[in-house]
């Protein structure tokens, strides 16, 4: 079994309202020097088969990421 980690993030240039809300809240809590915050998600998959990275990429293309507004990376975790 292979553990694959998928990271999905909003594409650069796409509005990230959650990131902006967190940036504002951090400022109100007294944190300074924050220029931008972008929020994404981490998905951990445990997969069997000969090509776990390829399988995870296909999952992202078909379900886990919205190709219009999100980018993703796929990596095997030790």
DSSP file (Angstrom, degrees, kcal/mol; ACC not computed):
  #  RESIDUE AA STRUCTURE BP1 BP2  ACC     N-H-->O    O-->H-N    N-H-->O    O-->H-N    TCO  KAPPA ALPHA  PHI   PSI    X-CA   Y-CA   Z-CA
    1    1 A X              0   0    0      0, 0.0     2,-0.4     0, 0.0    47,-0.2   0.000 360.0 360.0 360.0 138.8    0.0    0.0    0.0
    2    2 A X  E     -A   47   0A   0     45,-2.9    45,-3.0     2,-0.0     2,-0.6  -0.945 360.0-139.7-117.9 133.5    1.3    3.5   -0.9
    3    3 A X  E     -A   46   0A   0     74,-0.5    74,-2.6    -2,-0.4     2,-0.4  -0.833  22.8-171.0 -92.7 122.7    0.4    6.7    0.8
    4    4 A X  E     -AB  45  76A   0     41,-3.3    41,-3.1    -2,-0.6     2,-0.5  -0.943   9.2-152.6-115.2 133.8   -0.1    9.5   -1.7
    5    5 A X  E     -AB  44  75A   0     70,-3.4    70,-2.0    -2,-0.4     2,-0.5  -0.928   7.6-165.9-109.8 126.0   -0.6   13.1   -0.6
    6    6 A X  E     -AB  43  74A   0     37,-3.2    37,-3.0    -2,-0.5     2,-0.5  -0.933   1.5-163.8-109.3 129.8   -2.5   15.5   -2.9
    7    7 A X  E     -AB  42  73A   0     66,-2.2    66,-2.1    -2,-0.5     2,-0.5  -0.972   5.5-168.4-114.8 123.8   -2.3   19.2   -2.3
    8    8 A X  E     +AB  41  72A   0     33,-2.6    33,-2.3    -2,-0.5     2,-0.3  -0.950  11.4 171.4-115.2 126.6   -5.0   21.3   -3.9
    9    9 A X  E     -AB  40  71A   0     62,-2.6    62,-2.8    -2,-0.5    31,-0.2  -0.951  39.4 -97.8-132.4 151.5   -4.6   25.1   -4.0
   10   10 A X  E     - B   0  70A   0     29,-0.5    60,-0.3    -2,-0.3     3,-0.1  -0.426  51.2-104.1 -62.5 142.5   -6.5   27.9   -5.8
   11   11 A X    >   -     0   0    0     58,-2.9     3,-2.0     1,-0.1    -1,-0.1  -0.312  42.8 -91.1 -64.1 151.3   -4.8   29.0   -9.0
   12   12 A X  T 3  S+     0   0    0      1,-0.3    -1,-0.1    -3,-0.1     3,-0.1  -0.422 116.3  27.2 -60.9 138.3   -2.8   32.2   -8.9
   13   13 A X  T 3  S+     0   0    0      1,-0.3     2,-0.4    -2,-0.1    -1,-0.3   0.287  93.7 116.3  89.7  -9.9   -5.1   35.1   -9.9
   14   14 A X  S <  S-     0   0    0     -3,-2.0    -1,-0.3    55,-0.1    -4,-0.1  -0.790  76.6-106.0 -92.6 132.9   -8.2   33.3   -8.7
   15   15 A X        -     0   0    0     -2,-0.4     2,-0.5    -3,-0.1    -4,-0.1  -0.316  30.6-164.7 -57.4 132.6  -10.1   35.0   -5.9
   16   16 A X     >  +     0   0    0      1,-0.1     4,-2.2    21,-0.1     5,-0.2  -0.783  11.2 176.6-121.0  84.4   -9.6   33.2   -2.6
   17   17 A X  H  > S+     0   0    0     -2,-0.5     4,-2.1     1,-0.2     5,-0.2   0.837  80.7  53.4 -62.4 -33.5  -12.2   34.5   -0.2
   18   18 A X  H  > S+     0   0    0      2,-0.2     4,-2.4     1,-0.2    -1,-0.2   0.931 109.5  48.6 -65.8 -43.5  -11.2   32.1    2.6
   19   19 A X  H  > S+     0   0    0      1,-0.2     4,-2.5     2,-0.2    -2,-0.2   0.904 111.5  49.5 -61.4 -41.3   -7.6   33.3    2.4
   20   20 A X  H  X S+     0   0    0     -4,-2.2     4,-2.3     2,-0.2    -1,-0.2   0.881 109.8  51.4 -66.4 -37.7   -8.7   36.9    2.5
   21   21 A X  H  X S+     0   0    0     -4,-2.1     4,-2.3     2,-0.2    -2,-0.2   0.914 111.7  46.8 -64.7 -42.5  -10.9   36.3    5.5
   22   22 A X  H  X S+     0   0    0     -4,-2.4     4,-2.7     2,-0.2     5,-0.2   0.914 110.5  52.9 -66.1 -42.0   -8.0   34.6    7.3
   23   23 A X  H  X S+     0   0    0     -4,-2.5     4,-2.0     1,-0.2    -2,-0.2   0.926 111.2  46.9 -58.0 -45.1   -5.6   37.4    6.4
   24   24 A X  H  X S+     0   0    0     -4,-2.3     4,-2.2     1,-0.2    -1,-0.2   0.911 112.1  49.8 -62.9 -43.0   -8.1   40.0    7.8
   25   25 A X  H  X S+     0   0    0     -4,-2.3     4,-1.5     1,-0.2    -2,-0.2   0.897 109.0  51.7 -65.1 -39.9   -8.6   38.0   11.0
   26   26 A X  H  <>S+     0   0    0     -4,-2.7     5,-2.3     1,-0.2    -1,-0.2   0.903 109.5  50.8 -63.2 -39.4   -4.8   37.6   11.5
   27   27 A X  H ><5S+     0   0    0     -4,-2.0     3,-1.5     1,-0.2    -2,-0.2   0.910 108.3  51.3 -62.1 -42.2   -4.5   41.4   11.1
   28   28 A X  H 3<5S+     0   0    0     -4,-2.2    -1,-0.2     1,-0.3    -2,-0.2   0.779 104.8  58.1 -66.8 -25.4   -7.2   42.0   13.7
   29   29 A X  T 3<5S-     0   0    0     -4,-1.5    -1,-0.3    -5,-0.2    -2,-0.2   0.443 127.3 -98.9 -83.3   0.5   -5.4   39.7   16.1
   30   30 A X  T < 5S+     0   0    0     -3,-1.5     2,-0.4     1,-0.3    -3,-0.2   0.482  76.8 139.1  99.8   2.8   -2.3   41.9   15.9
   31   31 A X      < -     0   0    0     -5,-2.3    -1,-0.3    -6,-0.2     2,-0.3  -0.666  31.5-170.5 -80.9 133.9   -0.2   40.0   13.3
   32   32 A X        +     0   0    0     -2,-0.4     3,-0.1     1,-0.1    -5,-0.0  -0.750  53.5  46.4-121.1 168.9    1.5   42.3   10.9
   33   33 A X        +     0   0    0     -2,-0.3     2,-0.7     1,-0.2    -1,-0.1   0.624  67.5 143.1  79.4  13.5    3.5   42.0    7.6
   34   34 A X        +     0   0    0     -3,-0.2    -1,-0.2     1,-0.2     3,-0.1  -0.785  19.7 172.6 -90.7 116.7    1.0   39.5    6.1
   35   35 A X        -     0   0    0     -2,-0.7     2,-0.3     1,-0.3    -1,-0.2   0.803  63.7  -4.3 -93.5 -33.3    0.8   40.3    2.4
   36   36 A X        -     0   0    0      2,-0.0     2,-0.4   -13,-0.0    -1,-0.3  -0.986  50.9-162.0-159.4 148.9   -1.4   37.3    1.2
   37   37 A X        -     0   0    0     -2,-0.3     2,-0.4   -21,-0.1   -14,-0.2  -0.997   9.8-173.4-133.5 130.6   -2.9   34.1    2.6
   38   38 A X        -     0   0    0     -2,-0.4     2,-0.4   -19,-0.1   -21,-0.0  -0.994   9.9-154.3-125.0 129.5   -4.1   31.3    0.3
   39   39 A X        +     0   0    0     -2,-0.4   -29,-0.5   -23,-0.0     2,-0.2  -0.845  23.8 152.3-106.8 139.4   -6.0   28.3    1.7
   40   40 A X  E     -A    9   0A   0     -2,-0.4     2,-0.3   -31,-0.2   -31,-0.2  -0.550  34.6-104.5-136.9-155.6   -6.1   24.9    0.1
   41   41 A X  E     -A    8   0A   0    -33,-2.3   -33,-2.6    -2,-0.2     2,-0.5  -0.993  10.4-141.6-145.3 153.0   -6.5   21.4    1.2
   42   42 A X  E     -A    7   0A   0     -2,-0.3     2,-0.5   -35,-0.2   -35,-0.2  -0.952  17.0-168.6-114.0 129.9   -4.4   18.3    1.8
   43   43 A X  E     -A    6   0A   0    -37,-3.0   -37,-3.2    -2,-0.5     2,-0.5  -0.983   5.3-158.1-122.6 125.0   -5.9   14.9    0.8
   44   44 A X  E     -A    5   0A   0     -2,-0.5     2,-0.4   -39,-0.2   -39,-0.2  -0.904  12.2-175.3-105.7 128.2   -4.2   11.7    1.9
   45   45 A X  E     -A    4   0A   0    -41,-3.1   -41,-3.3    -2,-0.5     2,-0.6  -0.963  18.1-153.7-122.1 137.8   -4.9    8.5   -0.1
   46   46 A X  E     +A    3   0A   0     -2,-0.4     2,-0.3   -43,-0.2   -43,-0.2  -0.958  31.0 179.1-109.5 114.9   -3.7    5.0    0.6
   47   47 A X  E     -A    2   0A   0    -45,-3.0   -45,-2.9    -2,-0.6     2,-0.3  -0.884  23.8-156.5-124.5 145.9   -3.6    3.2   -2.7
   48   48 A X        +     0   0    0     -2,-0.3     3,-0.2   -47,-0.2     2,-0.1  -0.719  49.3  74.5-104.3 164.2   -2.8   -0.3   -4.1
   49   49 A X  S    S-     0   0    0     -2,-0.3     3,-0.4     1,-0.1    -2,-0.1  -0.438  87.2 -73.8 119.5 170.2   -1.7   -0.9   -7.6
   50   50 A X  S    S+     0   0    0      1,-0.2     2,-0.2    -2,-0.1    -1,-0.1   0.712 120.7  33.2 -76.2 -21.1    1.2   -0.5  -10.0
   51   51 A X     >  +     0   0    0     -3,-0.2     4,-2.4     1,-0.1    -1,-0.2  -0.572  59.4 162.4-137.1  72.2    0.8    3.3  -10.5
   52   52 A X  H  > S+     0   0    0     -3,-0.4     4,-2.5     1,-0.2     5,-0.2   0.863  79.8  52.4 -63.0 -35.1   -0.4    5.1   -7.4
   53   53 A X  H  > S+     0   0    0      2,-0.2     4,-2.5     1,-0.2    -1,-0.2   0.928 111.1  46.7 -66.2 -42.6    0.7    8.5   -8.6
   54   54 A X  H  > S+     0   0    0      2,-0.2     4,-2.3     1,-0.2    -2,-0.2   0.904 112.5  50.2 -63.9 -40.9   -1.1    8.1  -11.9
   55   55 A X  H  X S+     0   0    0     -4,-2.4     4,-2.2     2,-0.2    -2,-0.2   0.925 111.1  48.6 -62.6 -44.7   -4.2    6.9  -10.2
   56   56 A X  H  X S+     0   0    0     -4,-2.5     4,-2.2     2,-0.2    -2,-0.2   0.896 109.8  52.3 -64.0 -40.4   -4.1    9.9   -7.8
   57   57 A X  H  X S+     0   0    0     -4,-2.5     4,-2.6     1,-0.2    -1,-0.2   0.926 109.5  49.2 -60.5 -43.9   -3.6   12.3  -10.7
   58   58 A X  H  X S+     0   0    0     -4,-2.3     4,-2.0     1,-0.2    -2,-0.2   0.903 108.7  53.3 -62.7 -39.9   -6.6   10.8  -12.5
   59   59 A X  H  X>S+     0   0    0     -4,-2.2     4,-2.6     1,-0.2     5,-2.0   0.908 110.5  47.9 -59.3 -41.8   -8.7   11.2   -9.3
   60   60 A X  I  <>S+     0   0    0     -4,-2.2     5,-1.8     3,-0.2    -2,-0.2   0.923 111.7  48.9 -65.1 -44.3   -7.7   14.8   -9.1
   61   61 A X  I  <5S+     0   0    0     -4,-2.6     6,-0.2     1,-0.2    -1,-0.2   0.829 121.4  35.4 -65.2 -31.5   -8.6   15.4  -12.8
   62   62 A X  I  <5S-     0   0    0     -4,-2.0    -2,-0.2    -5,-0.2    -1,-0.2   0.738 140.3 -16.6 -96.2 -25.0  -12.0   13.7  -12.4
   63   63 A X  I  <5S+     0   0    0     -4,-2.6    -3,-0.2    -5,-0.2    -4,-0.1   0.581 115.9  64.2-146.4 -47.2  -13.1   14.7   -8.9
   64   64 A X  I   <S+     0   0    0     -5,-2.0     2,-0.4     1,-0.1    -4,-0.2   0.713 104.0  36.3 -75.7 -22.2  -10.7   16.0   -6.3
   65   65 A X  S   <S-     0   0    0     -5,-1.8     2,-0.9    -6,-0.3     7,-0.1  -0.976  72.6-130.3-132.1 145.7   -9.7   19.3   -7.9
   66   66 A X    >>  -     0   0    0     -2,-0.4     4,-2.6     1,-0.1     3,-1.4  -0.834  19.6-156.6 -92.2 105.0  -11.6   21.8  -10.1
   67   67 A X  T 34 S+     0   0    0     -2,-0.9    -1,-0.1     1,-0.3    -6,-0.0   0.699  86.6  61.6 -59.7 -21.4   -9.3   22.3  -13.1
   68   68 A X  T 34 S+     0   0    0      1,-0.1    -1,-0.3    -3,-0.1     3,-0.0   0.845 125.3  10.1 -73.7 -33.0  -10.8   25.7  -13.9
   69   69 A X  T <4 S+     0   0    0     -3,-1.4   -58,-2.9     1,-0.1     2,-0.3   0.449 118.1  65.0-128.1  -2.6   -9.8   27.3  -10.6
   70   70 A X  E  <  -B   10   0A   0     -4,-2.6     2,-0.3   -60,-0.3   -60,-0.2  -0.939  52.1-157.8-130.3 148.5   -7.4   24.9   -8.8
   71   71 A X  E     -B    9   0A   0    -62,-2.8   -62,-2.6    -2,-0.3     2,-0.3  -0.825  17.8-163.4-110.5 157.5   -4.0   23.5   -9.2
   72   72 A X  E     -B    8   0A   0     -2,-0.3     2,-0.3   -64,-0.2   -64,-0.2  -0.986  12.5-156.7-142.2 154.3   -2.8   20.3   -7.5
   73   73 A X  E     -B    7   0A   0    -66,-2.1   -66,-2.2    -2,-0.3     2,-0.4  -0.945   9.7-156.3-124.7 152.1    0.3   18.4   -6.7
   74   74 A X  E     +B    6   0A   0     -2,-0.3     2,-0.3   -68,-0.2   -68,-0.2  -0.996  19.5 164.3-130.2 130.7    0.7   14.7   -6.1
   75   75 A X  E     -B    5   0A   0    -70,-2.0   -70,-3.4    -2,-0.4     2,-0.4  -0.994  37.2-116.7-146.9 150.0    3.5   13.1   -4.1
   76   76 A X  E     -B    4   0A   0     -2,-0.3     2,-0.5   -72,-0.2   -72,-0.2  -0.743  30.6-145.2 -84.2 133.0    4.3    9.8   -2.4
   77   77 A X              0   0    0    -74,-2.6   -74,-0.5    -2,-0.4    -2,-0.0  -0.856 360.0 360.0-101.7 132.9    4.7   10.2    1.4
   78   78 A X              0   0    0     -2,-0.5    -1,-0.1   -76,-0.1   -74,-0.1   0.478 360.0 360.0 -72.0 360.0    7.3    8.0    3.1
